[in-house]
Amino acid sequence: MAVGTSLSLRLADFGTRSLVTHSLMVVGFVGAVYAGLFVEGQIGTVSMAAFINFTAGLWISQSIHSLGNAATDDEYQGVLKEILNRV
């Protein structure tokens, strides 16, 4: 019997974690574009920089996480294949 909540069991799959991380990167990038185009003044500039830094941090952590997963026997083929498999 598996121990953990339904959410923690689903997040144990690398593909699911990858989809969550990529969706957060999309939200961060859209936030950066929105802040850069529509928020006025210094607040817009600082917000855009913060969103870009957040997205870049997620990108780096996903890259390191993917490198660690490459050493396992997981059949992960990338986020696009994960999306196609789930649709």
C-alpha positions in Angstrom: 0.0 0.0 0.0 1.4 3.4 -1.0 1.9 6.0 1.7 1.0 9.6 1.0 -1.8 11.7 -0.3 -3.1 11.4 -3.9 -1.2 14.6 -4.8 2.1 13.4 -3.4 1.8 10.1 -5.2 1.1 11.9 -8.5 4.1 14.3 -8.0 6.3 11.3 -7.4 6.2 10.8 -11.2 9.0 12.8 -12.9 6.8 13.7 -15.9 4.1 15.3 -13.6 6.8 17.3 -11.7 8.2 18.4 -15.1 4.7 19.6 -16.3 4.2 21.5 -13.0 7.6 23.2 -13.3 7.1 24.1 -16.9 3.7 25.5 -16.2 5.1 27.7 -13.5 7.8 28.9 -15.9 5.1 29.9 -18.4 3.2 31.8 -15.7 6.4 33.6 -14.7 7.3 34.5 -18.2 3.8 35.8 -19.0 4.0 37.8 -15.8 7.3 39.3 -16.9 5.8 40.3 -20.3 2.7 41.7 -18.7 4.7 43.7 -16.1 7.1 45.0 -18.8 4.3 46.1 -21.1 1.5 47.3 -18.9 2.9 48.3 -15.5 4.2 51.8 -15.4 7.4 53.2 -13.9 9.9 51.6 -11.7 7.5 49.1 -10.3 7.0 47.6 -13.7 10.7 47.4 -14.3 11.4 45.7 -10.9 8.4 43.4 -11.4 9.6 42.4 -14.8 13.1 41.7 -13.5 11.7 39.7 -10.6 9.5 37.5 -12.9 12.4 36.9 -15.3 14.7 35.9 -12.4 12.0 33.6 -11.1 11.6 32.0 -14.5 15.3 31.6 -15.0 15.7 30.0 -11.6 13.0 27.5 -12.4 14.6 26.8 -15.7 18.0 26.1 -14.1 16.4 23.9 -11.4 14.5 21.9 -14.0 17.6 21.4 -16.0 19.5 20.1 -13.0 16.6 17.9 -12.1 16.4 16.5 -15.6 20.1 15.7 -15.5 19.6 13.8 -12.3 16.7 11.9 -13.8 18.7 10.9 -16.8 20.7 8.5 -14.6 17.6 6.6 -13.7 15.7 4.0 -15.8 12.7 6.4 -16.2 11.3 6.6 -19.8 10.9 10.4 -19.6 11.2 11.8 -23.2 10.7 15.5 -22.5 7.8 17.8 -21.6 6.3 17.9 -25.1 6.0 14.1 -25.1 4.5 14.2 -21.7 1.8 16.6 -22.9 1.1 14.5 -26.0 0.8 11.4 -23.9 -1.7 13.0 -21.6 -3.9 14.5 -24.3 
